Amino acid sequence: MAAIEQKVKELLKLQFREDEIQFDHEPGERISGFIVSAKFEGLDSEARHEMIWRDLSTNLSLEERRQVLGFLAFTPAEDKAYAEAF
């Protein structure tokens, strides 16, 4: 695992359990993925992304932040509905 991916994973684990975090990127591309957590219940998209980026923006350098494309944020119910639809 690339050093930046490991750093992002460790920072996300400050807010989320490891099994809630999924990375989805090709080698050499920007880091992206999704997070499925009950912590997103009742939060709109903006609040969810603020939660995700709270520790990332504080603890990653500008160059490191440029390597992170972003993460989709789902509640467990949303993830289940999406999986059942496809």
Backbone hydrogen bonds, N-H to C=O, Kabsch-Sander energy under -0.5 kcal/mol:
donor,donor_aa,acceptor,acceptor_aa,energy
6,Q,2,A,-2.4
7,K,3,A,-2.3
8,V,4,I,-2.6
9,K,5,E,-2.6
10,E,6,Q,-2.5
11,L,7,K,-2.2
12,L,8,V,-2.7
13,K,9,K,-2.0
14,L,11,L,-1.3
15,Q,12,L,-1.7
16,F,12,L,-2.6
20,E,17,R,-1.7
21,I,18,E,-1.3
22,Q,34,F,-2.5
24,D,32,S,-3.0
29,E,26,E,-2.3
31,I,67,Q,-3.6
33,G,70,G,-1.1
34,F,22,Q,-2.2
35,I,72,L,-2.7
36,V,20,E,-2.1
37,S,35,I,-0.6
37,S,74,F,-2.4
40,F,37,S,-1.5
41,E,38,A,-1.8
43,L,40,F,-2.3
48,R,44,D,-2.2
49,H,45,S,-2.2
50,E,46,E,-2.1
51,M,47,A,-1.9
52,I,48,R,-2.1
53,W,49,H,-2.7
54,R,50,E,-1.2
55,D,51,M,-0.5
56,L,52,I,-0.7
57,S,53,W,-2.9
58,T,54,R,-0.8
59,N,55,D,-2.0
60,L,56,L,-1.7
65,R,61,S,-2.8
66,R,62,L,-1.8
67,Q,63,E,-0.5
67,Q,64,E,-1.2
68,V,65,R,-1.5
69,L,31,I,-2.9
69,L,67,Q,-0.7
70,G,31,I,-1.3
72,L,33,G,-2.5
74,F,35,I,-2.7
74,F,72,L,-0.5
79,D,75,T,-2.5
80,K,76,P,-2.3
81,A,77,A,-2.4
82,Y,78,E,-2.4
83,A,79,D,-2.4
84,E,80,K,-2.3
85,A,81,A,-1.6
86,F,82,Y,-1.2
